[in-house]
Amino acid sequence: MAGSLKRAVRRLITLSQFAGFDPVVLARNLYRFPGFVKDLNRYQRLTGDPTFGAHLRDILPILTEARQSAGSVGGDYFHQDLWAARKLFRRRPPEHIDIGSRIDGFVAHVLVFMPVHVVDIRPLNGTVAGLEFLRGDATELKMFEDGSVASLSSLHAAEHFGLGRYSDPIDPSASTKFMMALQRVLAPGGRLYFSVPVGRQCVRFNAHRIFDVRTVLETFTELELLSFSFVASDGRLHEDTVVERAISADGCGLFEFTKL
């Protein structure tokens, strides 16, 4: 009975969140609100500067951060963005092309020391020095000639192709087409920095796919694997490890390829 009730509550919470209402956040805020009122009253008693008095029209309650940590050193995006940026920093190629990686993560890291050309099907609002942006469907990378890109990356992007999540056309084979296109445009001696979720191969429509690590290697038949790292499901990075480590585990695979 207790198990059935818990499952029903979880389903109700999931449905509520899908509808844009989070009962968990509401419950936490209601629990913490008396403490907020207590802090507000104490602040008002102690303040000596009327310009910094807490006026009702200016109050902005933030009730969820008092017990949060300073940040998170871990997880797929944290480790993969640093992993690829450090490799680029060591190599310093004349130019770098990225497909669909995080602008506010990996791309921002790289812009510190070199310009980056980014291709994405989504629009980019705003500009920043060193970033050249091209909006377009990158499934087949038709904007690049064969063997023309010496330094290339795509981090946590290939798993989304063809699922419609980002307004792209529905195409069950789009991720394979994209991976083949990355292989096609990479120049001999170049580098490809590539990451996707790995584990039990499946599609979690329309969020993303998960790849068997062997599928990635079997798709990039013309490329040689130079290094492999793995972010496990606990958020820890296993750097320069063996591919076999990721075959029976869920996480994020980080692949460094070259073309001979």
Secondary structure, DSSP 8 states (H G I E B T S, - for coil): -HHHHHHHHHHHHHHHHHTT--HHHHHHHHHHHHHHHHHHHHHHHH---GGG---GGG-----S-TT--S----SHHHHHHHHHHHHHHHH--S--EEES--IIIIIHHHHTTS-EEEEESS---S--TTEEEEES--SS-TTS-TT-EEEEEEES-GGGTTSSTTS----TTHHHHHHHHHHHHEEEEEEEEEEEEESS-EEETTTEEEB-HHHHHHH-TTEEEEEEEEEETTS-EETT--GGGGTTS-EEEEEEEEE-
